[in-house]
Amino acid sequence: MAAYLTSESLPYANILALVVLPLLVTYAVTAVGNWGYRNGDASREPPRVPYWIPVLGNTFGFAYNTEKFLASVISKFQKVPLRIFVGAEQMYYIPQGKPILELFKASRHLTTHSLNVMTLRDAFGVPIPDVKLYIGDKSGVTAKPAAGFEDADPAHRFHFIEHRDLQTLLSGSSLNVMTNNFIRLYTKSIETDARFATGDWVEIDNLYTWMRDDIAYAALESFCGEKFLELSPTFMEDFWAFDHILPKLFKRLPRWLIPSCYETRDKAFASVLRFHNYMRENLLMTDEETLAKEWTPEFGSRLITARQKLLQTTGFSPEGAAALDLGLIWALNANAIPAALWMLLNILVDPDLKDRVITEMGPAFQEGSLSFDLEKLCSGPLLTSIYCETLRLRVAAPVGRTSTIPDLKFGRWQFKEDVCMLSTSWYGGRDPDFWNTGRTLPDGSVEHPVDTFWAERFLRYSDDPASGPVRKPVVNPTHSSDTGKRTVDEDRKARAVTDGTHGYWYPYGGGYNMCPGRHFAKQELMVSVALVLRAYEIEIVDLESAARVKPNMEYFPFGTIPPKGKIATRIRRRKL
Ligand code: HEM
């Protein structure tokens, strides 16, 4: 080796050493503390994902290939919590299984502030003084103020009131009004859609946008009333354009680098501000009678008017309040609507499944009509299993927390105060050690791998001990035939279950901050898919390529991942 080192090559060797040595040292320093993390009982901070370049840390892998980066480190460290260094800041990743369940259990010591602040500031454009107001309320989300904040003015406890209103006004009788409005509006848009008036086939270039627009319009109106779109007729288009550029805004690039993205957001924001200004001018916050109404065409649902009162009372600027509500409208639409498309698409690409779903939902509908019994429809086992399976496979919504106490502990892991903890159900939903994947085929592969859709994954058939979502030690399924296909009769006797999947199936997050919109979302998804199947005959132009449509991973991990590419279809109204 020494024979190759001449006096000319020495400077190069020195330069190389100067470059390589710090990288090696950084890697060694960041890896050495991980020794023994799998063994022993002593509490410790989670292992650190080693990196080569100081300051940069794990930023590159995390920011530019988040899905693969996290998949690889979760698997390498065998599903324990991890410490990641991103954007010059520490962060914890909490994986599926016991760690995420323990995180949810520790709710009383956690806030969602760090992820929420990033989202509100970077994605929705909440001005900095309003962000300060948002984080300034440290009295917590429970009725009893957090220790040290016992004297907080009850009317200014923003997080408590917001949390309480979201939970109560998205459940019970308020939820019923909201869902009924959604059903009324969505049914009306189907019935009055002039494109299908003649009963002839109509070519639609993209099933997703076709379905998306009608659901979004009905959902928006059931939340915000009729006035919103009257004031801003192009909002729905502007909203989806905003949704499209949202992943770029999360990258925190300045306005001068991506001006068109900011302009797109400005447009969607301007509509919410217009509606807020209308409310400020026309809805007196002392008008208890109007504020008590579950829904009015002018101001929308009680959730929206109660929020308006809260935003005004707690001193948010008109711009801050509108940006916060742009966030709420995004939460309303951006996760549920792509999920509805995936549900419908998976049904349409399998003619046998489509027939079984139509048979199952038939008795919920009134003869010759689009009217139905909601409870009956939403209790159909096959449609429920399709709903659960779709969320398992397509949701990558972020779950973010930070500890409010020094050295929070769960299991043997210790977490520092104020360091962001991140999780997403994407990996738990695809954990091959956990999920039932059906029969083992003669070539040794499994019948329903975790990255594929299996309509019956969440169904438990009483005569088949191997059925149900969770992998069983002995897999010996008893299917009605050797094709593995189920019959309508079997569906009827099956039960859709999520028992035992907690910690692996958490599309709505968990603990105290679990998604408050989950009840509405489930009804919205089941109803919209059922209504579309009831009202229309839909033929996918190229079944094979539609079955291969991939998720658009640019959206990872911001929510339900929408499909990438268009799905051409022919649609005609059914004669009911
Ligand atoms: C399939 C549809 C949906 C999915 C997968 C989903 C998922 C999630 C997730 C994972 C969270 C974070 C929960 C946590 O941190 O533990 C969340 C929060 C939230 N979701 Fe949903 N969501 C959906 C539909 C909806 C709908 C229809 C609404 C209606 C307004 C909604 C409103 C919200 C709100 C307001 C929050 C923030 C709650 C808080 O900060 O306390 N979501 N959602």
Boltz pocket constraint, residues with backbone or C-beta under 6 A from the ligand:
constraints:
  - pocket:
      binder: B
      contacts: [[A, 112], [A, 163], [A, 166], [A, 328], [A, 331], [A, 332], [A, 333], [A, 335], [A, 336], [A, 339], [A, 391], [A, 395], [A, 397], [A, 398], [A, 399], [A, 400], [A, 506], [A, 507], [A, 508], [A, 509], [A, 510], [A, 511], [A, 512], [A, 513], [A, 514], [A, 515], [A, 516], [A, 517], [A, 518], [A, 520], [A, 521], [A, 560]]
      max_distance: 6.0
